[in-house]
């Protein structure tokens, strides 16, 4: 029932704004295996200033808080859904920058290459206004990565954040 309700609210897009607070509450109430709430929030959009901070809060609890009963694959999938929503929100996700930069620390980025690439893609979607904060961290954390896809994505994102044209 909750999945159907979340799906329906998400299908309403921006017209589902009246349901966003309930979806956020349900996102926090259920373990991070229930992606339907974050997906519905992503479809409705960042309709008020508390949407992104709530996603950040849930991400922090999921990544660093741990959840009993959820395995690594389920948590990884949930984080992936959250990062996709933040990327979809583009510049409105600017308030997630500080937490996302923590995910680029060497110990974090080595742990999960796919997550690192998704974080870089969120920065790319946010755009140049975070360049002063993000570019130094991306340069120090990702340009020397042993993973070629991380290096390539980092180079592309740095160009975008600096306002340079990209060939891709």
Secondary structure, DSSP 8 states (H G I E B T S, - for coil): -HHHHHHHHHHTGGGGGGGHHHHHHHHHHS-TT-THHHHHHHHH---STHHHHHHHHHHHIIIII--TT--HHHHHHHHHHHHHHHHHHGGGGGGGHHHHHHTTSHHHHHH-HHHHHHHHHHHHHH-GGGHHHHHHHHHHHHTT-S-HHHHHHHHHHHHHHTT-----
